[in-house]
Amino acid sequence: MPLRIGSNVLEEVLITDSNAETRQSAAGPSAQAGDAIVRFVNVQKTYDAERLIVRDLNLDIARGEFLTLLGPSGSGKTTTLMMLAGFEPATHGEIMLNGKSINRVPPDKRGIGMVFQNYALFPHMSVAENLAFPLQVRSISKAEIEDRVNKALDMVELAGFGSRRPAQLSGGQQQRVAVARALIFEPELVLMDEPLGALDKRLREQMQYEIKSLHDRLGVTVVYVTHDQGEALTMSDRVAVFNDGEIQQLSTPSELYEKPGTAFVADFIGENNSLTGVVDLRDETGTCTITLPNGQGVKGVAIGGLRTGDAATLSIRPERIRLDPAAEGDKISALEATVDDLIYHGDHVRLRLAVTGQSPLVVKVPNDGQSALLRKGATTRIGWLAENCRAFKQQGGRHG
């Protein structure tokens, strides 16, 4: 039955939404049902009967994979994790674990490990006592608890720290204890909610490596929530990009970055340049020619049913734009640009370029001497291969 909440906005249309097919396509490939440890089936969540925080979520999570839920604040990623953990009930739909519905199973009966941003360690207990607690509530024998605690401390390289209190540990050490506690009762599934958000940059990068290394060694399934794009790209097997309660794209990190499926994903993942224009021509290969407001024509790959006459937004990464591309002939689009600024970054130089009728473009140039010839105010030619430029239909549809 479709969801009904009150008599206002959330009527049957929420389940039979005409955009459902588009959203399912945007979500990309899922795990095969036979390999899925977790399945979300038509899951929705609202807190106030007015606005859906999670919309028609259909998602399979493969056994043993590292899946990251990525998105801005309020996008629905953390609510999705909390529903899986059992801390929030789904308003509609089914959440399956190992083929069985867990909608009515309390959090402590789901057998899921959990790691929070604030560590959630008991301050009055020693490290060893914190690790032992999940085993004690499961009535594990004292001898086995001692053995597992020692192995867990070795696993996170904290052997000899068992007698210390959490307050005597650094932030990174406390987070290692929190990870060890989530793994010590050998769950099949571990959920991590912004676990590195409170750490400084160096510790965050170190813990990214350590968590991913543990995942690879143990083969446990990890569902990880973050708003940090770099963290998601570094650690994940797949990334689900959320926005406004929906998965915009579900793909490997490299595909998300190289082949974003929507303009939102292109802007949210990594650094991105955007240009606007009108589709002049689209060929049978999917390559289209876009006329910019200054009359120049450039080429890109048409995404999502873009047609001749549509207003388009072009997306291109700073490192894919080349300087002085004239030698590459018809294979590359070329534009005149003016250098507004140069910023030295050691291994590369960032150029801020003005193109008539567009927002400034950023170009990353390897520090190979080429950029040394440029100065503020200088005119240069820039360009890119069509395959490195994605063209999306603008909100609002047709030109004019």
KEKE-3310 file (N, C-alpha, C; in steps of 0.2 Angstrom, whole numbers, plus 5000, padded with zeros to 4 digits):
npx = (5004:5003:5011:5002:5000:4992:4982:4988:5002:5010:5004:4997:5005:5018:5024:5021:5027:5031:5045:5051:5057:5068:5075:5079:5087:5097:5103:5111:5120:5116:5121:5121:5106:5107:5120:5118:5120:5112:5097:5087:5071:5060:5060:5055:5056:5050:5049:5039:5027:5026:5037:5048:5062:5070:5068:5059:5069:5079:5091:5104:5116:5132:5139:5153:5158:5164:5154:5150:5140:5137:5135:5128:5124:5108:5104:5100:5108:5113:5101:5097:5107:5104:5092:5095:5103:5094:5090:5081:5065:5058:5047:5040:5041:5054:5067:5080:5090:5102:5092:5081:5067:5071:5064:5056:5065:5074:5088:5099:5097:5101:5114:5124:5138:5144:5151:5154:5155:5159:5165:5160:5164:5165:5168:5172:5177:5191:5201:5202:5190:5180:5181:5178:5164:5154:5155:5152:5139:5134:5136:5148:5161:5173:5187:5187:5183:5194:5204:5199:5199:5213:5217:5210:5216:5229:5225:5222:5234:5236:5241:5245:5239:5227:5224:5222:5212:5199:5201:5215:5220:5225:5215:5215:5219:5208:5198:5203:5200:5186:5183:5188:5180:5168:5170:5174:5165:5163:5154:5144:5142:5146:5143:5147:5147:5151:5165:5178:5177:5180:5194:5211:5218:5230:5228:5216:5219:5227:5219:5210:5217:5220:5207:5202:5212:5209:5196:5199:5207:5199:5187:5174:5158:5156:5147:5147:5146:5149:5152:5163:5171:5184:5187:5178:5181:5193:5192:5182:5173:5161:5151:5137:5129:5120:5106:5094:5086:5087:5096:5108:5118:5126:5140:5157:5172:5180:5172:5162:5169:5175:5165:5152:5135:5125:5122:5123:5131:5143:5147:5147:5157:5173:5183:5176:5172:5160:5151:5139:5127:5119:5113:5118:5120:5118:5127:5126:5134:5133:5140:5140:5138:5140:5134:5141:5137:5145:5146:5155:5158:5159:5163:5155:5151:5135:5123:5109:5098:5099:5095:5095:5094:5091:5095:5110:5122:5139:5151:5168:5183:5196:5209:5208:5208:5217:5231:5235:5230:5230:5238:5232:5221:5206:5201:5199:5191:5192:5195:5196:5204:5207:5220:5217:5222:5236:5241:5253:5257:5267:5269:5260:5252:5239:5227:5217:5205:5197:5183:5173:5156:5155:5156:5172:5185:5194:5210:5221:5238:5252:5268:5278:5285:5278:5268:5275:5277:5266:5256:5247:5233:5237:5233:5227:5225:5213:5208:5199:5197:5182:5177:5181:5172:5157:5140:5125:5107:5100:5090:5074:5073:5070:5079:5076)
npy = (4994:5011:5025:5035:5050:5059:5071:5078:5084:5071:5060:5046:5049:5049:5036:5032:5041:5050:5052:5041:5031:5038:5041:5029:5024:5034:5030:5019:5003:4990:4979:4961:4953:4940:4941:4951:4958:4968:4975:4989:4992:5001:5011:5024:5040:5051:5064:5073:5072:5080:5082:5072:5064:5054:5047:5034:5024:5012:5000:4989:4982:4975:4959:4961:4972:4990:5002:5019:5032:5047:5065:5081:5091:5086:5078:5065:5055:5051:5048:5037:5028:5028:5022:5009:5005:5004:5014:5024:5022:5016:5025:5020:5005:4991:4986:4975:4962:4950:4944:4944:4954:4968:4978:4978:4974:4977:4989:4983:4969:4967:4964:4972:4981:4998:5014:5029:5047:5054:5044:5038:5031:5023:5033:5030:5018:5007:5005:4991:4987:4994:4987:4974:4975:4974:4960:4955:4957:4949:4937:4930:4919:4922:4919:4919:4932:4939:4934:4939:4953:4956:4952:4961:4973:4971:4971:4984:4990:4994:4987:4984:4996:4993:4995:5009:5024:5031:5045:5047:5044:5049:5058:5050:5038:5035:5034:5022:5013:5014:5009:4996:4991:4990:4980:4969:4959:4952:4956:4954:4966:4983:4999:5016:5032:5047:5045:5051:5064:5072:5073:5079:5084:5076:5065:5061:5057:5046:5037:5034:5026:5016:5011:5006:4997:4987:4983:4977:4966:4959:4957:4962:4969:4986:5001:5017:5034:5050:5068:5071:5072:5068:5058:5049:5045:5040:5028:5019:5005:5007:5022:5030:5044:5056:5067:5078:5068:5057:5045:5051:5046:5030:5022:5017:5025:5030:5031:5039:5051:5053:5051:5058:5057:5066:5084:5089:5079:5080:5093:5091:5081:5082:5095:5106:5114:5124:5128:5137:5134:5132:5117:5113:5103:5086:5070:5053:5046:5052:5063:5080:5097:5112:5129:5143:5158:5168:5164:5155:5138:5122:5105:5091:5077:5071:5069:5060:5061:5073:5085:5093:5110:5111:5119:5119:5113:5113:5102:5101:5095:5103:5098:5093:5102:5110:5120:5130:5122:5121:5113:5100:5100:5096:5087:5093:5105:5123:5138:5156:5164:5174:5177:5178:5176:5168:5154:5147:5130:5122:5107:5109:5123:5134:5141:5155:5159:5170:5169:5175:5179:5169:5160:5162:5151:5137:5131:5117:5116:5106:5109:5111:5121:5126:5135:5146:5155:5162:5177:5188:5195:5191:5184:5168:5152:5139:5122:5106:5088:5081:5070:5072:5081:5084:5085:5092:5093:5108:5114:5118:5116:5119:5130:5147)
npz = (5000:4996:5005:5017:5024:5036:5028:5018:5010:5008:5000:4990:4979:4983:4982:4969:4962:4947:4945:4949:4941:4935:4946:4951:4940:4942:4953:4949:4947:4958:4971:4968:4972:4978:4984:4993:5009:5015:5012:5006:5003:4995:5004:5015:5025:5036:5048:5052:5045:5034:5026:5016:5022:5018:5002:4994:4994:4987:4989:4988:4998:4996:5002:5012:5006:5006:5008:5006:5012:5005:5006:5007:5022:5029:5018:5019:5022:5035:5042:5035:5039:5052:5052:5048:5058:5068:5076:5072:5066:5050:5040:5030:5020:5018:5028:5025:5033:5029:5022:5030:5037:5047:5053:5064:5074:5088:5091:5099:5096:5083:5080:5075:5073:5079:5076:5082:5079:5091:5098:5110:5121:5137:5150:5163:5163:5160:5145:5141:5148:5142:5129:5133:5136:5126:5124:5137:5139:5130:5136:5135:5139:5153:5150:5136:5133:5138:5130:5117:5119:5120:5108:5100:5104:5099:5086:5083:5086:5099:5110:5127:5131:5138:5152:5153:5155:5144:5144:5145:5133:5116:5103:5091:5096:5105:5095:5088:5098:5099:5086:5087:5098:5091:5082:5090:5094:5083:5072:5057:5050:5051:5056:5053:5058:5053:5058:5059:5060:5071:5071:5068:5052:5049:5058:5054:5040:5043:5050:5041:5032:5041:5045:5033:5030:5040:5036:5024:5028:5037:5031:5034:5032:5028:5032:5029:5034:5028:5025:5018:5003:4999:5008:5006:4992:4994:5003:4999:4992:4984:4982:4988:4983:4991:4989:4995:5000:4991:4981:4971:4963:4962:4963:4958:4966:4956:4944:4949:4950:4937:4928:4931:4935:4936:4936:4949:4956:4949:4953:4967:4970:4971:4962:4951:4935:4928:4914:4903:4890:4874:4866:4850:4841:4841:4840:4834:4842:4855:4857:4859:4852:4859:4860:4866:4876:4871:4858:4854:4850:4858:4863:4871:4881:4879:4892:4900:4891:4884:4871:4855:4855:4868:4884:4892:4904:4906:4912:4918:4924:4933:4930:4918:4908:4896:4891:4878:4866:4852:4844:4843:4835:4827:4837:4849:4859:4859:4867:4870:4883:4898:4909:4926:4938:4947:4956:4966:4970:4972:4967:4957:4947:4950:4939:4937:4926:4915:4905:4892:4896:4906:4922:4931:4927:4933:4932:4933:4932:4928:4937:4926:4920:4910:4914:4919:4909:4909:4914:4925:4917:4905:4888:4884:4876:4879:4881:4879:4878:4870:4877:4890:4895:4902:4898:4904:4905:4908:4923:4919:4906:4889:4878:4878)
capx = (5000:5006:5011:4997:5002:4987:4978:4991:5007:5012:4999:5000:5010:5025:5026:5020:5031:5034:5052:5054:5062:5074:5080:5082:5092:5103:5106:5116:5120:5116:5124:5116:5102:5110:5126:5117:5118:5107:5092:5082:5066:5055:5061:5054:5057:5048:5048:5034:5022:5026:5043:5052:5070:5072:5062:5059:5076:5080:5098:5107:5123:5135:5142:5160:5160:5164:5150:5150:5134:5140:5131:5128:5119:5101:5103:5096:5113:5113:5095:5097:5111:5101:5086:5098:5105:5088:5089:5075:5060:5057:5040:5037:5046:5057:5075:5082:5097:5102:5086:5075:5066:5073:5060:5054:5070:5077:5095:5103:5096:5102:5120:5127:5143:5142:5156:5151:5160:5161:5168:5155:5167:5163:5174:5174:5180:5197:5201:5200:5183:5176:5181:5175:5157:5149:5155:5149:5131:5132:5137:5154:5165:5178:5193:5187:5183:5201:5208:5197:5201:5220:5218:5207:5221:5234:5223:5222:5240:5236:5243:5248:5235:5221:5223:5221:5206:5199:5204:5222:5222:5224:5209:5216:5219:5201:5194:5204:5197:5179:5183:5190:5174:5163:5172:5176:5160:5163:5148:5145:5140:5148:5141:5152:5144:5156:5169:5184:5175:5183:5201:5214:5219:5235:5226:5211:5221:5230:5214:5207:5221:5219:5200:5202:5216:5205:5191:5202:5209:5193:5181:5167:5154:5156:5143:5151:5143:5153:5151:5170:5172:5190:5187:5173:5184:5199:5191:5176:5172:5156:5149:5131:5129:5113:5104:5087:5083:5088:5103:5109:5122:5129:5146:5164:5174:5183:5167:5159:5174:5177:5159:5146:5128:5121:5126:5124:5136:5149:5149:5149:5162:5179:5183:5173:5171:5154:5149:5132:5126:5113:5115:5117:5120:5120:5127:5124:5139:5132:5144:5136:5141:5136:5136:5142:5134:5149:5145:5160:5156:5163:5160:5155:5147:5128:5121:5102:5093:5100:5093:5096:5089:5091:5100:5115:5127:5144:5155:5174:5188:5202:5215:5207:5208:5224:5233:5237:5228:5230:5241:5228:5217:5198:5199:5199:5188:5197:5192:5201:5204:5212:5223:5215:5226:5240:5243:5258:5255:5272:5269:5256:5250:5231:5226:5210:5204:5191:5180:5167:5150:5155:5160:5179:5187:5200:5214:5227:5244:5258:5273:5283:5288:5273:5264:5280:5276:5259:5256:5241:5231:5239:5228:5229:5220:5212:5204:5198:5194:5175:5176:5182:5167:5150:5134:5119:5102:5098:5084:5070:5072:5072:5082:5072)
capy = (5000:5018:5028:5040:5053:5065:5072:5084:5083:5065:5055:5041:5051:5048:5030:5032:5047:5049:5053:5035:5028:5042:5041:5022:5024:5038:5026:5015:4996:4988:4972:4956:4951:4934:4943:4957:4957:4973:4978:4994:4991:5007:5014:5032:5042:5058:5066:5078:5071:5085:5082:5066:5065:5049:5045:5028:5021:5005:5000:4983:4982:4968:4957:4962:4979:4996:5007:5026:5036:5054:5070:5087:5090:5086:5075:5059:5049:5049:5045:5030:5024:5027:5017:5003:5003:5003:5020:5027:5018:5018:5027:5015:5001:4986:4985:4968:4960:4943:4941:4945:4961:4970:4984:4978:4971:4983:4989:4978:4963:4967:4961:4977:4986:5005:5018:5036:5053:5056:5038:5035:5026:5024:5037:5027:5011:5006:5003:4984:4986:4996:4982:4968:4976:4970:4953:4953:4958:4943:4931:4926:4917:4927:4917:4921:4939:4941:4933:4943:4959:4956:4952:4967:4978:4970:4973:4992:4993:4997:4982:4988:5001:4990:4998:5016:5027:5035:5052:5046:5043:5054:5057:5045:5031:5034:5031:5015:5009:5013:5004:4989:4989:4989:4974:4963:4953:4949:4957:4954:4973:4988:5006:5021:5039:5052:5043:5054:5071:5076:5072:5084:5082:5071:5059:5058:5053:5040:5033:5032:5020:5010:5008:5003:4991:4983:4981:4972:4960:4956:4956:4964:4974:4993:5006:5023:5040:5056:5073:5073:5069:5065:5053:5044:5042:5036:5022:5016:5001:5011:5028:5032:5051:5058:5074:5079:5061:5052:5043:5054:5041:5024:5020:5016:5031:5033:5032:5045:5057:5053:5051:5060:5056:5072:5091:5089:5075:5084:5099:5089:5077:5085:5101:5106:5120:5124:5133:5136:5136:5128:5112:5115:5097:5079:5065:5046:5043:5055:5069:5086:5103:5117:5136:5147:5164:5172:5162:5150:5131:5117:5099:5087:5070:5072:5065:5061:5063:5080:5086:5099:5116:5111:5123:5114:5115:5109:5101:5099:5095:5108:5095:5090:5108:5111:5126:5130:5116:5121:5107:5094:5101:5095:5083:5097:5111:5128:5145:5161:5166:5179:5175:5183:5175:5162:5152:5142:5125:5117:5102:5112:5130:5135:5147:5157:5161:5173:5167:5179:5176:5163:5161:5161:5144:5135:5126:5115:5115:5104:5113:5109:5126:5129:5140:5151:5159:5166:5182:5191:5199:5187:5180:5161:5147:5133:5117:5100:5083:5080:5064:5074:5086:5081:5091:5090:5097:5113:5115:5123:5113:5121:5136:5152)
capz = (5000:4996:5011:5018:5031:5036:5022:5014:5004:5007:4998:4986:4974:4985:4980:4962:4959:4940:4944:4952:4936:4934:4952:4951:4936:4944:4959:4947:4948:4965:4972:4966:4977:4982:4988:4997:5016:5017:5006:5007:4998:4995:5011:5016:5032:5038:5055:5053:5041:5029:5022:5016:5023:5013:4998:4990:4994:4985:4989:4990:5000:4995:5008:5012:5003:5010:5005:5009:5010:5005:5004:5011:5028:5027:5012:5021:5023:5042:5043:5032:5043:5059:5051:5047:5065:5072:5081:5069:5062:5043:5040:5025:5016:5022:5028:5026:5034:5028:5019:5034:5039:5054:5054:5071:5078:5092:5089:5102:5094:5076:5079:5071:5076:5077:5078:5081:5079:5097:5101:5114:5126:5144:5153:5170:5162:5156:5138:5141:5151:5136:5124:5135:5138:5121:5125:5143:5138:5126:5140:5133:5145:5155:5147:5129:5133:5139:5123:5112:5121:5119:5100:5098:5106:5094:5079:5082:5088:5106:5115:5133:5133:5141:5159:5153:5154:5138:5145:5145:5126:5111:5099:5087:5100:5107:5089:5087:5103:5097:5080:5090:5101:5086:5079:5095:5095:5076:5068:5049:5048:5055:5053:5055:5057:5053:5064:5059:5060:5076:5071:5064:5046:5049:5061:5049:5035:5046:5052:5035:5030:5046:5044:5026:5030:5044:5032:5019:5032:5041:5026:5037:5028:5032:5029:5032:5032:5028:5020:5016:4997:4998:5012:5002:4987:4996:5007:4997:4986:4981:4985:4986:4983:4992:4989:4995:5002:4986:4979:4964:4959:4966:4958:4961:4966:4950:4940:4951:4948:4930:4924:4936:4931:4936:4938:4957:4957:4946:4957:4974:4970:4968:4960:4945:4932:4925:4909:4901:4883:4871:4862:4843:4838:4845:4835:4836:4847:4861:4858:4857:4851:4863:4858:4872:4875:4867:4851:4852:4850:4861:4863:4877:4881:4882:4898:4902:4886:4881:4864:4851:4857:4876:4888:4895:4909:4905:4918:4917:4929:4932:4927:4911:4904:4893:4889:4871:4863:4845:4840:4843:4830:4828:4843:4855:4859:4861:4869:4872:4890:4901:4916:4931:4944:4947:4963:4966:4974:4973:4961:4951:4948:4949:4936:4937:4920:4913:4898:4891:4897:4910:4928:4930:4926:4937:4928:4937:4927:4931:4937:4922:4916:4905:4917:4920:4903:4909:4919:4926:4911:4898:4885:4882:4873:4883:4878:4882:4873:4871:4881:4897:4897:4903:4896:4907:4904:4914:4925:4916:4900:4883:4877:4876)
cpx = (5004:5006:5006:4999:4997:4983:4981:4996:5009:5007:5002:5005:5017:5028:5026:5023:5033:5041:5055:5059:5068:5078:5083:5088:5098:5106:5111:5115:5120:5120:5118:5112:5104:5116:5124:5116:5113:5103:5088:5077:5060:5055:5060:5055:5054:5047:5042:5028:5021:5031:5047:5059:5073:5067:5064:5066:5076:5088:5100:5114:5127:5139:5150:5162:5160:5160:5149:5144:5137:5135:5131:5124:5112:5099:5100:5101:5113:5107:5094:5101:5108:5095:5089:5101:5099:5086:5083:5071:5059:5049:5037:5043:5049:5064:5076:5089:5097:5096:5080:5074:5068:5069:5058:5059:5074:5085:5100:5102:5098:5109:5125:5132:5142:5148:5153:5157:5163:5164:5163:5158:5165:5169:5176:5177:5187:5196:5199:5193:5178:5176:5177:5167:5153:5149:5152:5141:5129:5134:5143:5158:5171:5185:5193:5187:5190:5205:5206:5199:5209:5221:5215:5212:5227:5232:5223:5229:5240:5237:5247:5244:5228:5219:5221:5214:5205:5202:5212:5225:5221:5217:5210:5216:5212:5197:5196:5201:5189:5178:5184:5183:5169:5164:5173:5171:5158:5156:5149:5145:5142:5146:5145:5149:5149:5162:5176:5183:5179:5191:5204:5216:5224:5232:5220:5213:5224:5225:5210:5210:5220:5212:5199:5206:5212:5200:5194:5204:5204:5187:5174:5164:5154:5151:5145:5148:5148:5150:5158:5171:5178:5190:5183:5177:5190:5198:5186:5177:5167:5154:5142:5130:5121:5112:5096:5083:5084:5095:5103:5113:5125:5134:5152:5167:5177:5178:5163:5163:5174:5170:5153:5140:5124:5125:5127:5130:5143:5151:5151:5155:5168:5178:5180:5172:5164:5153:5142:5132:5120:5116:5113:5116:5122:5121:5126:5128:5137:5136:5140:5140:5137:5139:5136:5139:5139:5150:5150:5156:5161:5159:5160:5151:5140:5125:5113:5098:5094:5099:5095:5091:5089:5096:5104:5120:5133:5149:5162:5179:5194:5208:5214:5207:5216:5225:5236:5236:5228:5233:5237:5222:5209:5196:5198:5195:5193:5193:5198:5199:5209:5214:5221:5220:5230:5242:5247:5257:5261:5272:5264:5254:5242:5230:5218:5209:5197:5189:5174:5161:5149:5158:5167:5180:5193:5204:5220:5232:5250:5264:5279:5286:5283:5270:5269:5279:5270:5260:5249:5239:5233:5233:5231:5223:5219:5208:5203:5195:5186:5174:5177:5177:5160:5145:5128:5113:5100:5091:5080:5069:5075:5075:5076:5065)
cpy = (5006:5021:5034:5043:5059:5065:5077:5081:5075:5060:5050:5042:5050:5041:5029:5038:5046:5050:5046:5032:5031:5041:5034:5021:5028:5034:5021:5008:4995:4981:4967:4954:4945:4936:4949:4955:4962:4975:4983:4993:4996:5010:5022:5033:5049:5059:5070:5077:5076:5084:5075:5067:5060:5047:5039:5025:5014:5004:4993:4984:4975:4966:4958:4968:4984:5001:5014:5029:5043:5059:5076:5086:5091:5082:5068:5053:5047:5046:5038:5026:5023:5022:5010:5000:5002:5009:5025:5022:5020:5020:5022:5011:4996:4987:4978:4967:4952:4940:4942:4952:4962:4976:4984:4975:4977:4983:4984:4971:4962:4964:4966:4981:4993:5009:5025:5041:5054:5050:5034:5029:5028:5027:5033:5020:5012:5004:4995:4983:4988:4991:4976:4969:4973:4963:4951:4953:4952:4936:4927:4925:4922:4925:4920:4928:4942:4940:4937:4950:4960:4956:4958:4973:4978:4973:4980:4995:4997:4992:4986:4994:4999:4993:5005:5018:5030:5042:5052:5045:5049:5053:5051:5038:5030:5031:5024:5011:5008:5008:4997:4986:4987:4982:4968:4958:4950:4950:4956:4961:4978:4995:5011:5028:5044:5051:5047:5062:5075:5076:5078:5081:5076:5065:5056:5054:5046:5035:5030:5026:5014:5007:5004:4996:4985:4979:4976:4966:4956:4954:4957:4969:4981:4997:5012:5029:5046:5061:5075:5069:5065:5058:5047:5041:5038:5029:5017:5011:5005:5017:5029:5040:5053:5065:5074:5072:5056:5051:5046:5049:5036:5021:5019:5024:5034:5034:5039:5052:5058:5054:5052:5059:5062:5078:5091:5085:5078:5089:5097:5085:5080:5092:5101:5113:5119:5130:5132:5138:5132:5123:5113:5108:5091:5074:5058:5043:5046:5061:5075:5092:5108:5124:5140:5154:5169:5170:5156:5143:5126:5111:5095:5081:5072:5067:5066:5063:5070:5080:5092:5104:5116:5116:5118:5117:5110:5108:5098:5100:5100:5105:5093:5096:5109:5118:5125:5124:5116:5116:5101:5095:5100:5091:5087:5103:5117:5135:5150:5163:5170:5177:5180:5182:5168:5160:5146:5137:5120:5112:5104:5119:5130:5141:5149:5161:5164:5171:5171:5176:5170:5165:5160:5153:5143:5130:5124:5113:5112:5109:5111:5115:5130:5135:5146:5156:5164:5171:5184:5195:5196:5184:5173:5157:5141:5128:5111:5095:5082:5075:5066:5079:5083:5087:5088:5095:5102:5113:5120:5121:5116:5128:5141:5152)
cpz = (5000:5003:5011:5024:5031:5029:5017:5009:5003:5006:4994:4981:4976:4983:4973:4959:4952:4939:4947:4948:4935:4940:4953:4946:4938:4950:4956:4949:4956:4965:4970:4972:4981:4986:4993:5004:5019:5011:5009:5002:4999:5002:5011:5023:5032:5045:5057:5049:5035:5024:5022:5017:5019:5009:4994:4989:4993:4984:4991:4992:5000:5001:5007:5009:5008:5006:5009:5007:5011:5003:5009:5017:5026:5021:5013:5022:5030:5044:5041:5036:5050:5058:5051:5054:5070:5077:5078:5065:5055:5044:5035:5022:5021:5022:5030:5028:5034:5026:5024:5036:5046:5056:5062:5076:5082:5090:5092:5100:5086:5075:5075:5075:5074:5080:5077:5081:5086:5101:5105:5119:5133:5148:5160:5169:5159:5149:5137:5143:5145:5131:5126:5136:5133:5122:5132:5142:5133:5129:5138:5139:5146:5151:5140:5129:5134:5133:5118:5113:5119:5111:5097:5098:5101:5087:5078:5085:5094:5111:5121:5135:5137:5148:5159:5152:5147:5138:5144:5138:5121:5107:5094:5090:5102:5101:5087:5092:5101:5091:5083:5094:5097:5083:5084:5095:5088:5072:5060:5046:5053:5052:5056:5053:5058:5058:5064:5059:5065:5076:5067:5057:5046:5052:5057:5044:5037:5047:5046:5032:5035:5046:5038:5027:5035:5040:5027:5022:5035:5036:5029:5032:5032:5028:5033:5029:5033:5024:5017:5009:4996:5002:5009:4996:4989:4999:5004:4991:4981:4985:4983:4988:4985:4991:4990:4996:4997:4984:4972:4960:4964:4961:4962:4962:4960:4945:4942:4949:4941:4926:4929:4931:4931:4938:4945:4958:4955:4950:4964:4975:4967:4966:4953:4942:4928:4920:4906:4894:4880:4866:4855:4839:4842:4840:4838:4841:4854:4862:4855:4856:4855:4861:4865:4871:4871:4859:4849:4854:4853:4861:4869:4876:4883:4887:4899:4897:4883:4874:4861:4853:4865:4879:4892:4899:4908:4911:4916:4922:4928:4928:4920:4906:4902:4891:4882:4867:4855:4841:4840:4839:4832:4834:4849:4855:4862:4862:4871:4879:4892:4908:4921:4937:4943:4954:4963:4972:4975:4966:4955:4953:4946:4945:4936:4931:4919:4906:4898:4892:4902:4917:4927:4931:4930:4933:4932:4931:4931:4931:4933:4918:4912:4908:4919:4914:4904:4915:4920:4920:4905:4895:4883:4879:4878:4879:4881:4876:4875:4877:4889:4899:4897:4902:4899:4905:4910:4916:4922:4908:4894:4883:4875:4880)
residu = (MET:PRO:LEU:ARG:ILE:GLY:SER:ASN:VAL:LEU:GLU:GLU:VAL:LEU:ILE:THR:ASP:SER:ASN:ALA:GLU:THR:ARG:GLN:SER:ALA:ALA:GLY:PRO:SER:ALA:GLN:ALA:GLY:ASP:ALA:ILE:VAL:ARG:PHE:VAL:ASN:VAL:GLN:LYS:THR:TYR:ASP:ALA:GLU:ARG:LEU:ILE:VAL:ARG:ASP:LEU:ASN:LEU:ASP:ILE:ALA:ARG:GLY:GLU:PHE:LEU:THR:LEU:LEU:GLY:PRO:SER:GLY:SER:GLY:LYS:THR:THR:THR:LEU:MET:MET:LEU:ALA:GLY:PHE:GLU:PRO:ALA:THR:HIS:GLY:GLU:ILE:MET:LEU:ASN:GLY:LYS:SER:ILE:ASN:ARG:VAL:PRO:PRO:ASP:LYS:ARG:GLY:ILE:GLY:MET:VAL:PHE:GLN:ASN:TYR:ALA:LEU:PHE:PRO:HIS:MET:SER:VAL:ALA:GLU:ASN:LEU:ALA:PHE:PRO:LEU:GLN:VAL:ARG:SER:ILE:SER:LYS:ALA:GLU:ILE:GLU:ASP:ARG:VAL:ASN:LYS:ALA:LEU:ASP:MET:VAL:GLU:LEU:ALA:GLY:PHE:GLY:SER:ARG:ARG:PRO:ALA:GLN:LEU:SER:GLY:GLY:GLN:GLN:GLN:ARG:VAL:ALA:VAL:ALA:ARG:ALA:LEU:ILE:PHE:GLU:PRO:GLU:LEU:VAL:LEU:MET:ASP:GLU:PRO:LEU:GLY:ALA:LEU:ASP:LYS:ARG:LEU:ARG:GLU:GLN:MET:GLN:TYR:GLU:ILE:LYS:SER:LEU:HIS:ASP:ARG:LEU:GLY:VAL:THR:VAL:VAL:TYR:VAL:THR:HIS:ASP:GLN:GLY:GLU:ALA:LEU:THR:MET:SER:ASP:ARG:VAL:ALA:VAL:PHE:ASN:ASP:GLY:GLU:ILE:GLN:GLN:LEU:SER:THR:PRO:SER:GLU:LEU:TYR:GLU:LYS:PRO:GLY:THR:ALA:PHE:VAL:ALA:ASP:PHE:ILE:GLY:GLU:ASN:ASN:SER:LEU:THR:GLY:VAL:VAL:ASP:LEU:ARG:ASP:GLU:THR:GLY:THR:CYS:THR:ILE:THR:LEU:PRO:ASN:GLY:GLN:GLY:VAL:LYS:GLY:VAL:ALA:ILE:GLY:GLY:LEU:ARG:THR:GLY:ASP:ALA:ALA:THR:LEU:SER:ILE:ARG:PRO:GLU:ARG:ILE:ARG:LEU:ASP:PRO:ALA:ALA:GLU:GLY:ASP:LYS:ILE:SER:ALA:LEU:GLU:ALA:THR:VAL:ASP:ASP:LEU:ILE:TYR:HIS:GLY:ASP:HIS:VAL:ARG:LEU:ARG:LEU:ALA:VAL:THR:GLY:GLN:SER:PRO:LEU:VAL:VAL:LYS:VAL:PRO:ASN:ASP:GLY:GLN:SER:ALA:LEU:LEU:ARG:LYS:GLY:ALA:THR:THR:ARG:ILE:GLY:TRP:LEU:ALA:GLU:ASN:CYS:ARG:ALA:PHE:LYS:GLN:GLN:GLY:GLY:ARG:HIS:GLY)
# end
